[in-house]
Amino acid sequence: MSAPARGSTNVVPTLPFRTRLTIFSRLLAIQGSWNYEILLGNGVGFCVEPALRQLPGGPNGEAYQEALARECRYFNAHPYMAGVAVGALARAEVEGIEPERIERFRTACCGPLGSVGDRLVWAGWLPFCSLIGLAAYGLGGGALVVVLVFLGLYNAGHIGLRVWGLRAGWRRGLGVAAALGNPVLRKGPQYVTQASALLAGVAIPLAMDRVVGPGRAVFGAVLLGAAFGGWLLVRLHGRAEGWRIAFVGLLAFILFAIAVPR
């Protein structure tokens, strides 16, 4: 009977908790060395590096140096989904998978991780959290409350996504593509978008009512602002992402809450 191929075992290798924690903390800074030549490449190498210390010879060994150089090459994906690739690549390097297979995986996973992340986060979760913050303002929350609600909810989502991605990547290795079929990733963007549309119908009138106030002193200005906003949306159609528009709208209400005493 022939010996199994190198790196073909289905047993998940042990990754010390301290190493896992170091990799995750580095994921939060994966865009720190972003550049137009290799995009997230250096960031991926920076995140994978703690796991590479397990290679024969340690940080001074040839295996470590070759693996680190390989992981610092061009890579492009959504930063919140990059943990999936980081976990899978770290396991592949530790298990000694052939460099050709690793390079093919790096190339193949860029598109899916970028597309899923853009739809789930930029087009779904960020507008949803912005509207939650807007609703908090409409219900009487001050500027600090609005900011804390938005940041708390948004960061809970993206940190949870990073934790899941790193764990799934390490557990499944180069076979992590199956994890992208997770219902949250596959149907999540659609549901979050629908929830955002429903929430917009509640949050915007609440915020508008608070801006107008009982005396209706600025009713004309509100109508003028709404008309201008509608015209601007038509003009920007296809040229501005929804998350940018939602973020600007949330920021405007926060500034109004600070500037105008109640």
C-alpha positions as CSV (number, residue, x, y, z in Angstrom):
1,M,0.0,0.0,0.0
2,S,1.4,3.4,-1.0
3,A,2.0,6.0,1.6
4,P,-0.4,8.9,1.8
5,A,0.5,12.1,0.0
6,R,2.2,14.7,2.0
7,G,-0.3,17.1,3.7
8,S,-3.3,14.8,2.7
9,T,-4.4,13.9,6.3
10,N,-7.9,14.8,7.4
11,V,-6.8,15.2,11.0
12,V,-6.9,18.9,12.0
13,P,-3.4,19.8,13.3
14,T,-3.1,21.5,16.7
15,L,-2.7,25.3,16.7
16,P,-1.8,26.7,20.1
17,F,-4.3,29.1,21.5
18,R,-1.7,31.9,21.8
19,T,-0.8,31.4,18.1
20,R,-4.4,31.5,17.1
21,L,-5.0,34.7,19.2
22,T,-1.9,36.3,17.6
23,I,-3.1,35.5,14.1
24,F,-6.6,36.9,14.9
25,S,-5.2,40.1,16.4
26,R,-3.1,40.6,13.2
27,L,-6.2,40.1,11.1
28,L,-7.5,43.3,12.5
29,A,-4.5,45.1,10.9
30,I,-4.4,43.1,7.6
31,Q,-4.8,46.3,5.6
32,G,-2.0,48.0,7.3
33,S,0.5,47.4,4.5
34,W,-2.1,47.5,1.6
35,N,-0.6,48.8,-1.6
36,Y,-1.5,48.9,-5.3
37,E,1.1,46.2,-6.3
38,I,0.2,43.2,-4.2
39,L,-2.9,44.6,-2.3
40,L,-3.4,42.4,0.8
41,G,-0.4,40.2,0.1
42,N,1.9,41.5,2.8
43,G,-1.0,41.6,5.2
44,V,-1.7,37.9,4.6
45,G,1.9,37.0,5.1
46,F,1.9,39.1,8.4
47,C,-1.2,37.1,9.6
48,V,0.1,33.7,8.6
49,E,3.6,34.2,10.0
50,P,2.9,33.1,13.7
51,A,1.8,29.6,12.4
52,L,4.9,29.3,10.1
53,R,7.1,29.3,13.2
54,Q,6.0,25.6,13.7
55,L,7.8,24.7,10.5
56,P,11.1,22.7,10.8
57,G,14.0,25.0,11.7
58,G,11.7,27.7,13.1
59,P,12.0,31.3,12.0
60,N,15.6,30.7,10.9
61,G,14.8,27.7,8.8
62,E,14.6,27.6,5.0
63,A,11.0,26.2,5.1
64,Y,9.9,29.2,7.2
65,Q,11.5,31.7,4.8
66,E,10.2,30.1,1.7
67,A,6.7,29.9,3.1
68,L,6.7,33.5,4.3
69,A,7.9,34.8,0.9
70,R,5.1,32.7,-0.8
71,E,2.4,34.1,1.5
72,C,3.5,37.7,0.9
73,R,2.6,37.6,-2.8
74,Y,-0.4,39.3,-4.5
75,F,-3.7,38.6,-2.8
76,N,-7.0,40.4,-3.0
77,A,-10.2,39.8,-1.0
78,H,-12.6,41.5,1.3
79,P,-10.6,42.2,4.5
80,Y,-13.3,40.8,6.8
81,M,-13.4,37.5,4.8
82,A,-9.6,37.2,4.4
83,G,-9.5,35.2,7.7
84,V,-10.9,32.3,5.7
85,A,-7.9,32.3,3.4
86,V,-5.4,33.0,6.3
87,G,-6.6,30.0,8.2
88,A,-6.5,27.7,5.2
89,L,-3.1,28.9,4.1
90,A,-1.6,28.6,7.5
91,R,-2.8,25.0,7.8
92,A,-1.6,24.2,4.3
93,E,1.9,25.6,5.0
94,V,2.1,23.7,8.4
95,E,1.1,20.5,6.7
96,G,3.6,20.9,3.9
97,I,1.2,21.1,1.0
98,E,2.9,21.5,-2.3
99,P,3.6,25.1,-3.2
100,E,1.8,24.7,-6.6
101,R,-1.4,23.7,-4.8
102,I,-1.1,26.6,-2.4
103,E,-0.6,29.1,-5.2
104,R,-3.6,27.8,-7.1
105,F,-5.7,28.1,-3.9
106,R,-4.6,31.7,-3.4
107,T,-5.6,32.6,-6.9
108,A,-8.9,30.8,-6.8
109,C,-10.2,32.1,-3.5
110,C,-9.7,35.9,-4.2
111,G,-12.8,36.4,-6.3
112,P,-15.3,34.5,-4.0
113,L,-14.0,36.0,-0.8
114,G,-14.2,39.5,-2.3
115,S,-17.7,39.1,-3.8
116,V,-19.3,37.5,-0.7
117,G,-17.7,40.1,1.6
118,D,-18.8,43.0,-0.5
119,R,-22.4,41.9,-0.7
120,L,-22.7,40.8,2.9
121,V,-20.8,43.7,4.6
122,W,-20.7,46.8,2.4
123,A,-24.1,46.3,0.7
124,G,-25.9,44.7,3.6
125,W,-24.5,44.9,7.2
126,L,-23.1,48.4,7.1
127,P,-26.4,50.1,5.8
128,F,-28.4,48.0,8.2
129,C,-26.3,49.1,11.2
130,S,-26.5,52.7,10.0
131,L,-30.3,52.6,9.9
132,I,-30.3,51.1,13.4
133,G,-28.3,54.1,14.6
134,L,-30.7,56.4,12.7
135,A,-33.7,54.7,14.5
136,A,-31.9,55.2,17.8
137,Y,-31.7,58.9,17.1
138,G,-35.3,59.1,16.1
139,L,-36.3,57.4,19.3
140,G,-34.6,60.1,21.3
141,G,-31.0,58.9,21.7
142,G,-28.3,61.5,21.9
143,A,-25.2,61.6,19.8
144,L,-23.2,59.3,22.1
145,V,-26.0,56.7,22.2
146,V,-26.3,56.7,18.4
147,V,-22.5,56.3,17.9
148,L,-22.3,53.5,20.5
149,V,-25.3,51.6,19.0
150,F,-23.8,51.8,15.5
151,L,-20.3,50.9,16.5
152,G,-21.3,48.2,18.9
153,L,-23.6,46.4,16.4
154,Y,-21.3,46.9,13.4
155,N,-18.2,45.7,15.2
156,A,-20.0,42.7,16.7
157,G,-20.9,41.6,13.2
158,H,-17.5,42.0,11.6
159,I,-15.5,40.6,14.5
160,G,-17.8,37.6,14.5
161,L,-17.2,37.1,10.8
162,R,-13.5,37.3,11.2
163,V,-13.5,34.7,14.1
164,W,-15.7,32.3,12.0
165,G,-13.5,32.8,8.9
166,L,-10.2,32.0,10.7
167,R,-11.7,29.0,12.4
168,A,-13.3,27.6,9.3
169,G,-10.2,28.1,7.2
170,W,-8.0,26.3,9.7
171,R,-10.4,23.4,10.2
172,R,-11.0,22.8,6.5
173,G,-7.7,23.8,5.0
174,L,-7.6,24.0,1.2
175,G,-11.1,22.4,1.2
176,V,-12.6,25.5,2.8
177,A,-14.6,26.4,-0.3
178,A,-17.4,24.3,1.0
179,A,-17.7,26.6,4.0
180,L,-18.7,29.4,1.7
181,G,-21.9,27.6,1.1
182,N,-22.9,28.5,4.6
183,P,-26.6,29.8,4.6
184,V,-25.5,33.0,6.3
185,L,-23.1,33.8,3.5
186,R,-25.3,32.5,0.7
187,K,-28.6,34.0,1.7
188,G,-27.5,36.5,4.3
189,P,-27.0,39.5,1.9
190,Q,-30.6,39.1,0.5
191,Y,-32.2,38.9,4.0
192,V,-30.1,41.8,5.4
193,T,-31.0,43.9,2.4
194,Q,-34.7,43.2,2.9
195,A,-34.5,43.9,6.6
196,S,-32.7,47.2,5.7
197,A,-35.5,48.2,3.4
198,L,-38.1,47.6,6.1
199,L,-36.0,49.3,8.7
200,A,-35.5,52.4,6.5
201,G,-39.3,52.8,6.4
202,V,-39.3,53.0,10.2
203,A,-36.0,54.8,11.0
204,I,-36.2,57.6,8.4
205,P,-39.7,58.9,9.5
206,L,-38.6,58.7,13.2
207,A,-35.5,60.7,12.5
208,M,-37.3,63.2,10.3
209,D,-40.0,63.7,13.0
210,R,-37.3,64.4,15.6
211,V,-35.5,66.8,13.3
212,V,-38.7,68.7,12.5
213,G,-39.6,68.9,16.2
214,P,-42.9,69.8,17.8
215,G,-42.8,73.5,16.6
216,R,-42.2,72.5,13.0
217,A,-39.8,75.4,12.8
218,V,-37.6,73.8,10.3
219,F,-40.2,72.0,8.3
220,G,-39.4,73.8,5.1
221,A,-35.7,73.1,5.5
222,V,-36.5,69.4,6.0
223,L,-38.6,69.3,2.9
224,L,-36.0,71.1,0.9
225,G,-33.3,68.7,2.2
226,A,-35.4,65.7,1.3
227,A,-36.0,67.0,-2.2
228,F,-32.3,67.7,-2.6
229,G,-31.5,64.2,-1.3
230,G,-33.8,62.6,-3.8
231,W,-32.3,64.6,-6.7
232,L,-28.8,63.6,-5.5
233,L,-29.7,59.9,-5.3
234,V,-30.9,60.0,-8.9
235,R,-27.8,61.8,-10.1
236,L,-25.5,59.4,-8.2
237,H,-27.3,56.3,-9.4
238,G,-24.7,53.7,-10.4
239,R,-21.8,55.9,-9.3
240,A,-21.9,55.6,-5.5
241,E,-22.3,52.6,-3.2
242,G,-25.3,52.4,-0.9
243,W,-23.1,52.1,2.2
244,R,-21.4,55.4,1.5
245,I,-24.8,57.2,1.1
246,A,-26.1,55.6,4.3
247,F,-23.0,56.5,6.2
248,V,-23.1,60.1,5.1
249,G,-26.8,60.3,6.1
250,L,-26.1,58.9,9.6
251,L,-23.2,61.3,10.0
252,A,-25.4,64.3,9.1
253,F,-28.0,63.4,11.7
254,I,-25.2,62.9,14.4
255,L,-23.8,66.3,13.6
256,F,-27.3,67.8,13.7
257,A,-27.9,66.2,17.1
258,I,-24.7,67.8,18.4
259,A,-25.2,71.2,16.9
260,V,-28.9,71.8,17.7
261,P,-29.8,71.7,21.4
262,R,-33.0,70.0,22.3
